[in-house]
Amino acid sequence: MTELCGVQLAGPVLNGSGTFDAIAARRAFGDALLERFPFHAFVSKTITLAPREGNPPPRLWETPAGLINSIGLPNKGLEGFLERDLPELVELPVPLIVSVMGFSREELATLVRRVGERDEVALIELNVSCPNVETGLVMGADPAETALAVERVRPRCDQPLIVKLTPNATDPAAVARAAEQAGADAVSLINTLKGMALDPRTSQPWLGGTTGGVSGPAVRAIALEQVRAVAAAVAIPVVGMGGIASGADAADFLAAGATCVAVGTESFRDPSAGLRITAELAGPVPV
Ligand SMILES: Cc1cc2nc3c(=O)[nH]c(=O)nc-3n(C[C@H](O)[C@H](O)[C@H](O)COP(=O)(O)O)c2cc1C
């Protein structure tokens, strides 16, 4: 058993937000998905207040060791999520973590209050990797901005709050400390690193969104270092992710100070990666 902010989990393996569509998987695999669910808690794709179409295609580029995505957070918006997705997600056999992103502190506060009204939601994750339209600053790249956002939303719900840190910050440990002091109950990291790819035929940006987020094995070493630095800087639990593809990778993140780990890009290659990683974690650590 693993405990995350007072919530009991059957183990430490979560999914990275936006990398496993449990609703589509249930449609494809039926109740077999529920019997062998790959994660010990499920993190929803990030939702925003208003519905979003996401970025124009193409949205993915495969690198030698991972992906660059410019999905752009397509989602049904808060009301669409509460009405249509939440009833399906609560049928999953594990605690539910809902990921929210606001383009202002007011939007974030509304999201946290409305999602927090639902007892089926065990924890709320704040995705702060977006620019605040009021200041132009990426909330999670700056300790003071992060603290203001967390202070504003902390009183709006009873659930524990996880702040998802961006690696595109000068000092992620300073941001983590600011989040902790402002009332965050846990931090998760890393989100994707900013990157781009050129279309080899035109030398123009390949991705419809011009730039995108790099994930997968390419970012693992960076993520491991940031998880170690953040875990040493805060007393709250850390959810570590970034390129985890095996039980040995997950064990490294736990040894670096993470309480839980999350699997992202690897689930695109192998949808049952969460199960495999859990089994490998429980077995002898390969040398
Ligand atoms: C296609 C794709 C979509 C993602 N969508 C989200 C999202 O909606 N919210 C979020 O916080 N992170 C999102 N992420 C970031 C992942 O949750 C994770 O932080 C990151 O990919 C690093 O882990 P990985 O290397 O195991 O994929 C996304 C990543 C990918 C590849």
The ligand as an SDF file (V2000), in Angstrom:
LIG
                    3D

 31 33  0  0  0  0  0  0  0  0999 V2000
    0.4460   13.4740  -25.5840 C   0  0  0  0  0  0  0  0  0  0  0  0
    0.6720   14.0600  -24.2160 C   0  0  0  0  0  0  0  0  0  0  0  0
   -0.3670   14.7790  -23.5940 C   0  0  0  0  0  0  0  0  0  0  0  0
   -0.1650   15.3430  -22.3350 C   0  0  0  0  0  0  0  0  0  0  0  0
   -1.1940   16.0190  -21.7360 N   0  0  0  0  0  0  0  0  0  0  0  0
   -1.0140   16.5470  -20.4910 C   0  0  0  0  0  0  0  0  0  0  0  0
   -2.0860   17.1990  -19.8170 C   0  0  0  0  0  0  0  0  0  0  0  0
   -3.2200   17.2860  -20.3050 O   0  0  0  0  0  0  0  0  0  0  0  0
   -1.8190   17.7220  -18.5870 N   0  0  0  0  0  0  0  0  0  0  0  0
   -0.6040   17.6090  -17.9690 C   0  0  0  0  0  0  0  0  0  0  0  0
   -0.4390   18.0880  -16.8500 O   0  0  0  0  0  0  0  0  0  0  0  0
    0.4210   16.9570  -18.5740 N   0  0  0  0  0  0  0  0  0  0  0  0
    0.2350   16.4340  -19.8080 C   0  0  0  0  0  0  0  0  0  0  0  0
    1.2670   15.7520  -20.4070 N   0  0  0  0  0  0  0  0  0  0  0  0
    2.5500   15.5840  -19.6860 C   0  0  0  0  0  0  0  0  0  0  0  0
    2.6370   14.2180  -18.9960 C   0  0  0  0  0  0  0  0  0  0  0  0
    1.6130   14.0310  -18.0310 O   0  0  0  0  0  0  0  0  0  0  0  0
    4.0190   14.0420  -18.3040 C   0  0  0  0  0  0  0  0  0  0  0  0
    4.1540   15.0460  -17.3190 O   0  0  0  0  0  0  0  0  0  0  0  0
    5.1910   14.1660  -19.2700 C   0  0  0  0  0  0  0  0  0  0  0  0
    4.8660   13.6200  -20.5390 O   0  0  0  0  0  0  0  0  0  0  0  0
    6.4690   13.4800  -18.7380 C   0  0  0  0  0  0  0  0  0  0  0  0
    6.2690   12.0970  -18.5420 O   0  0  0  0  0  0  0  0  0  0  0  0
    6.6310   10.9790  -19.6680 P   0  0  0  0  0  0  0  0  0  0  0  0
    8.0020   11.2880  -20.1690 O   0  0  0  0  0  0  0  0  0  0  0  0
    6.5190    9.6610  -18.9500 O   0  0  0  0  0  0  0  0  0  0  0  0
    5.5860   11.1260  -20.7630 O   0  0  0  0  0  0  0  0  0  0  0  0
    1.0900   15.1910  -21.6760 C   0  0  0  0  0  0  0  0  0  0  0  0
    2.1280   14.4690  -22.3140 C   0  0  0  0  0  0  0  0  0  0  0  0
    1.9320   13.8980  -23.5550 C   0  0  0  0  0  0  0  0  0  0  0  0
    3.0500   13.1210  -24.1970 C   0  0  0  0  0  0  0  0  0  0  0  0
  1  2  1  0
  2  3  1  0
  2 30  2  0
  3  4  2  0
  4  5  1  0
  4 28  1  0
  5  6  2  0
  6  7  1  0
  6 13  1  0
  7  8  2  0
  7  9  1  0
  9 10  1  0
 10 11  2  0
 10 12  1  0
 12 13  2  0
 13 14  1  0
 14 15  1  0
 14 28  1  0
 15 16  1  0
 16 17  1  0
 16 18  1  0
 18 19  1  0
 18 20  1  0
 20 21  1  0
 20 22  1  0
 22 23  1  0
 23 24  1  0
 24 25  2  0
 24 26  1  0
 24 27  1  0
 28 29  2  0
 29 30  1  0
 30 31  1  0
M  END
$$$$
